[in-house]
């Protein structure tokens, strides 16, 4: 995962080696993007390197700001 982040110049925070957090949010694959709103509800979860839903993720983030 560290190599992927470095190669792709990812600048947002990443969570490594966190099995308890993975289990709590149903993460079975890396990378998994979980967008959690201000009250702790999961608004979007996607597990894919090249997800076609990335534009949806950006739209949800804008909506929640």
Long-range contacts (C-beta under 8 A, 24 or more apart in sequence): 1-30, 1-31, 4-31, 4-49, 33-57, 35-60, 35-61, 35-64, 37-64, 38-64
